């Protein structure tokens, strides 16, 4: 099977910030891990997006320069002007940039584009379309929509703005963070805050970083080390550096390549409510969030309501006085800081980009024969509490016993073990226990990747292998009554329930596999 090709369409500018590019590059890293080839299509506005892509090792294609004096007053999309071109011209140019590359998906992360752009690009290239959004302020015509913001029901949030068949990947579980956040050790929360970190986004157009620094020093009276992260894109960088020079133990780190370590090394973080919020959550850093843009209001409010972040009262504007008081309160309250960090960390595990990449690449899922070295990952998946809960034997498994069983299963002629993978990413295990003319099938997935539709695809791959390589007549499965997810997966793969057992006839003329798509 040829590798999946995914095109990303995103920009960065003083108006839109750098967050769209940053999260697309995080998704690019996860897609590459799944064997995909990536191309970023971007328009050079007033920030150098091509350099950002190059630093991440991502191929980029530049669209023509923005149109001087462009008027989009007649466009119903609120942020239409951020594209630097009319949507129809951008769609045509994007399709031209990707012509002949034969991508399977186009992922657009841009507040300037709606269903019109998506429809034109999808029809021009014959691709599936995904959108990254959080505003829910315009219609989308996409196969998949990713929104990492908190919401009780993302289907209700978007309502008629998306089609009924659109797959919604919603919530911080799908936060698009870079590879450094997977497995990141949480920040240490001491009784006294030893240092403070400040990051207000890649642009910080209102110079909130300077305000936060003054609040810490002048109002809260904090005398310990403060590290401020800024980028070369900030128009206020020189002034911020000069202001930081007024105090000892105050430094400005510019274009820091590893924000994960930055978020984890300080006892308190102060930042804007943009995409970096989810990075702070993953680092388990107690944080004070400030609203730097209108679209951040919901994030700041929702995290404050659930106790995952501190924030100013809704009637309070950010000032040296109000921010300083909030900082002082947090410095004096270690139990509150620990509670904030614990709730934030519970929201984000750093695997969101991997989940989205797997969802986009799910149709490339394939089986390979299991090997001895697969015992380690299979043990972690099989021994996970969420897997054991739905197994006939719910006891915790001893690692030595599992390795012994795995080795024996590989050598047993009446048993077939397979590992499912999407590119280089292993995602699950399928087992066939053969007895006569039938085999009992059982599957389990990497617990981090459940809910992405992999179960039916894994089963269909096993069905194809069985039909093409054996003389078996029937596959059967036993599913516990409480395991609704497995029931849906087996039903989706054409298995029919008969009492406690589910079955699928292998013979083509009797099989519901024929004509089914992954």
HUSULZI-V246224 format. One record per residue. N is the residue number from 0. PHI is phi in radians with two decimals (NA if undefined). Layout:
# HUSULZI-V246224
((N & PHI) (N & PHI))
This chain:
# HUSULZI-V246224
((0 & NA) (1 & -1.13) (2 & -1.12) (3 & -1.18) (4 & -2.00) (5 & -2.22) (6 & -1.76) (7 & -2.00) (8 & -2.08) (9 & -2.71) (10 & -2.27) (11 & -2.39) (12 & -2.80) (13 & -1.07) (14 & -1.34) (15 & -1.67) (16 & 1.41) (17 & -1.86) (18 & -1.07) (19 & -1.12) (20 & -1.17) (21 & -1.05) (22 & -1.29) (23 & -1.18) (24 & -1.20) (25 & -1.13) (26 & -1.13) (27 & -1.03) (28 & -1.09) (29 & -1.21) (30 & -1.14) (31 & -1.08) (32 & -1.10) (33 & -1.63) (34 & 1.53) (35 & -1.45) (36 & -1.76) (37 & -2.16) (38 & -2.40) (39 & -1.68) (40 & -1.84) (41 & -2.55) (42 & -1.89) (43 & -1.29) (44 & -1.66) (45 & -1.86) (46 & -2.24) (47 & -1.54) (48 & -1.26) (49 & -1.08) (50 & -1.18) (51 & -1.08) (52 & -1.13) (53 & -1.08) (54 & -1.09) (55 & -1.57) (56 & 1.28) (57 & -1.90) (58 & -1.15) (59 & -2.27) (60 & -2.15) (61 & -1.58) (62 & -1.39) (63 & -0.98) (64 & -1.02) (65 & -1.10) (66 & -1.47) (67 & -1.08) (68 & 1.16) (69 & -1.06) (70 & -2.00) (71 & -2.16) (72 & -1.05) (73 & -1.54) (74 & -1.54) (75 & -1.25) (76 & -1.35) (77 & -1.04) (78 & -1.86) (79 & -1.01) (80 & -1.18) (81 & -1.23) (82 & -1.41) (83 & 1.33) (84 & -2.84) (85 & -1.19) (86 & -1.03) (87 & -1.17) (88 & -1.19) (89 & -1.10) (90 & -1.08) (91 & -1.12) (92 & -1.16) (93 & -1.10) (94 & -1.08) (95 & -1.15) (96 & -1.17) (97 & -1.84) (98 & -1.07) (99 & 1.48) (100 & -1.48) (101 & 1.03) (102 & -1.43) (103 & -1.66) (104 & -2.31) (105 & -2.06) (106 & -1.95) (107 & -1.90) (108 & -2.17) (109 & -2.78) (110 & -1.23) (111 & -1.47) (112 & -2.03) (113 & -2.24) (114 & -1.06) (115 & -1.11) (116 & -1.08) (117 & -1.07) (118 & -1.14) (119 & -1.13) (120 & -1.18) (121 & -1.07) (122 & -1.23) (123 & -1.16) (124 & -1.81) (125 & 1.13) (126 & -2.09) (127 & -1.51) (128 & -2.12) (129 & -2.25) (130 & -2.22) (131 & -1.85) (132 & -2.63) (133 & -2.56) (134 & -1.40) (135 & 0.90) (136 & -2.06) (137 & -2.79) (138 & -1.26) (139 & -2.19) (140 & -2.09) (141 & -2.40) (142 & -1.44) (143 & -2.56) (144 & -2.22) (145 & -1.97) (146 & -2.42) (147 & -1.50) (148 & -1.34) (149 & -1.20) (150 & -2.89) (151 & -1.13) (152 & -2.71) (153 & -1.17) (154 & -1.11) (155 & -1.27) (156 & -1.02) (157 & -1.57) (158 & 0.86) (159 & -1.35) (160 & -1.30) (161 & -2.27) (162 & -1.36) (163 & -1.10) (164 & -1.53) (165 & -1.18) (166 & -1.34) (167 & -1.87) (168 & -1.84) (169 & -2.06) (170 & 1.86) (171 & -1.07) (172 & -1.03) (173 & -1.94) (174 & -1.06) (175 & -1.55) (176 & -1.91) (177 & -1.21) (178 & -1.04) (179 & -1.12) (180 & -1.50) (181 & -1.26) (182 & 1.43) (183 & -1.12) (184 & -1.29) (185 & -1.18) (186 & -1.08) (187 & -1.50) (188 & -1.91) (189 & -1.60) (190 & -1.07) (191 & -1.92) (192 & -1.32) (193 & -1.43) (194 & -2.71) (195 & -2.17) (196 & -1.95) (197 & -2.26) (198 & -2.56) (199 & -1.96) (200 & 1.73) (201 & -1.24) (202 & -1.99) (203 & 0.85) (204 & -1.13) (205 & -1.81) (206 & 1.00) (207 & -1.12) (208 & -1.09) (209 & -1.12) (210 & -1.07) (211 & -1.13) (212 & -1.08) (213 & -1.09) (214 & -1.06) (215 & -1.17) (216 & -1.41) (217 & -1.48) (218 & -1.71) (219 & -1.43) (220 & 1.23) (221 & -1.34) (222 & -1.93) (223 & -1.36) (224 & -1.10) (225 & -2.23) (226 & -2.00) (227 & -1.92) (228 & -1.77) (229 & -2.42) (230 & -2.14) (231 & -1.13) (232 & -1.38) (233 & -1.33) (234 & -1.23) (235 & -1.79) (236 & -1.05) (237 & -1.09) (238 & -1.13) (239 & -1.11) (240 & -1.12) (241 & -1.13) (242 & -1.15) (243 & -1.10) (244 & -1.20) (245 & -1.30) (246 & -2.15) (247 & -1.21) (248 & 0.98) (249 & -2.28) (250 & -2.35) (251 & -1.96) (252 & -1.72) (253 & -1.83) (254 & 0.90) (255 & -1.12) (256 & -1.31) (257 & -2.20) (258 & -1.28) (259 & -1.03) (260 & -1.14) (261 & -1.06) (262 & -1.15) (263 & -1.53) (264 & -1.71) (265 & -2.03) (266 & -1.35) (267 & -2.62) (268 & -2.04) (269 & -2.14) (270 & -2.78) (271 & -1.39) (272 & -1.53) (273 & -1.55) (274 & -1.05) (275 & -1.15) (276 & -0.97) (277 & -1.26) (278 & -1.20) (279 & -1.10) (280 & -1.02) (281 & -1.08) (282 & -1.34) (283 & 1.11) (284 & -1.68) (285 & -1.10) (286 & -2.41) (287 & -1.89) (288 & -1.77) (289 & -2.05) (290 & -1.55) (291 & -1.73) (292 & -2.63) (293 & -1.04) (294 & -1.27) (295 & -1.55) (296 & -1.03) (297 & -1.14) (298 & -1.07) (299 & -1.05) (300 & -1.14) (301 & -1.14) (302 & -1.18) (303 & -1.17) (304 & -1.10) (305 & -1.56) (306 & 1.32) (307 & -1.75) (308 & -2.73) (309 & -1.60) (310 & -2.66) (311 & -1.22) (312 & -1.09) (313 & -1.04) (314 & -1.50) (315 & -1.63) (316 & -1.54) (317 & -1.24) (318 & -2.57) (319 & -1.01) (320 & -1.23) (321 & -1.18) (322 & -1.20) (323 & -1.06) (324 & -1.12) (325 & -1.11) (326 & -1.12) (327 & -1.04) (328 & -1.07) (329 & -1.22) (330 & -1.05) (331 & -1.56) (332 & -2.27) (333 & -1.10) (334 & -1.02) (335 & -1.16) (336 & -1.09) (337 & -1.15) (338 & -1.15) (339 & -1.04) (340 & -1.12) (341 & -1.13) (342 & -1.20) (343 & -1.14) (344 & -1.08) (345 & -1.18) (346 & -1.43) (347 & -2.32) (348 & -1.88) (349 & 1.46) (350 & -1.89) (351 & -1.08) (352 & -1.11) (353 & -1.10) (354 & -1.11) (355 & -1.15) (356 & -1.07) (357 & -1.13) (358 & -1.09) (359 & -1.23) (360 & -1.70) (361 & -1.02) (362 & -1.24) (363 & -1.64) (364 & -0.95) (365 & -2.43) (366 & -1.87) (367 & -2.36) (368 & -1.05) (369 & -1.16) (370 & -2.18) (371 & -1.03) (372 & -1.22) (373 & -1.30) (374 & -1.03) (375 & -1.22) (376 & -1.20) (377 & -1.14) (378 & -1.10) (379 & -1.05) (380 & -1.26) (381 & -1.20) (382 & -1.56) (383 & -1.11) (384 & -1.02) (385 & -1.18) (386 & -1.37) (387 & -1.11) (388 & -1.04) (389 & -1.85) (390 & -1.74) (391 & -1.13) (392 & -1.94) (393 & -1.61) (394 & -1.21) (395 & -1.16) (396 & -1.72) (397 & -1.38) (398 & -1.06) (399 & -1.17) (400 & -1.08) (401 & -1.15) (402 & -1.08) (403 & -1.13) (404 & -1.10) (405 & -1.06) (406 & -1.09) (407 & -1.15) (408 & -1.14) (409 & -1.13) (410 & -1.61) (411 & -1.48) (412 & -1.18) (413 & -1.65) (414 & -2.41) (415 & -2.16) (416 & -2.02) (417 & -2.28) (418 & -1.92) (419 & -1.54) (420 & -2.49) (421 & -2.10) (422 & 1.08) (423 & -1.56) (424 & -1.76) (425 & -1.28) (426 & -2.23) (427 & -3.10) (428 & -2.26) (429 & -2.17) (430 & -2.21) (431 & -2.03) (432 & -1.83) (433 & -1.61) (434 & -2.50) (435 & 1.17) (436 & -1.70) (437 & -2.32) (438 & -2.41) (439 & -1.55) (440 & -1.85) (441 & -2.43) (442 & -2.37) (443 & -2.63) (444 & -1.95) (445 & -0.96) (446 & -1.01) (447 & -1.27) (448 & -2.02) (449 & -1.29) (450 & 1.41) (451 & -1.93) (452 & 1.39) (453 & -1.36) (454 & -0.99) (455 & -1.06) (456 & -1.16) (457 & -1.10) (458 & -1.13) (459 & -1.12) (460 & -1.11) (461 & -1.17) (462 & -1.12) (463 & -1.10) (464 & -1.08) (465 & -1.07) (466 & -1.14) (467 & -1.47) (468 & -2.21) (469 & -2.39) (470 & -1.84) (471 & -1.09) (472 & -1.79) (473 & -2.68) (474 & -1.89) (475 & -2.24) (476 & -2.64) (477 & -1.96) (478 & -2.19) (479 & -1.13) (480 & -0.98) (481 & -1.42) (482 & -1.55) (483 & -1.11) (484 & -1.09) (485 & -1.17) (486 & -1.03) (487 & -1.11) (488 & -1.13) (489 & -1.19) (490 & -1.12) (491 & -1.14) (492 & -1.61) (493 & 1.64) (494 & -1.27) (495 & -2.03) (496 & -1.48) (497 & -2.41) (498 & 1.24) (499 & -1.35) (500 & -1.91) (501 & -1.95) (502 & -2.49) (503 & -2.51) (504 & -1.35) (505 & -1.32) (506 & -0.96) (507 & -0.97) (508 & -1.21) (509 & -1.90) (510 & -1.74) (511 & -1.56) (512 & -1.23) (513 & -1.02) (514 & 1.47) (515 & -1.46) (516 & -1.93) (517 & -1.06))
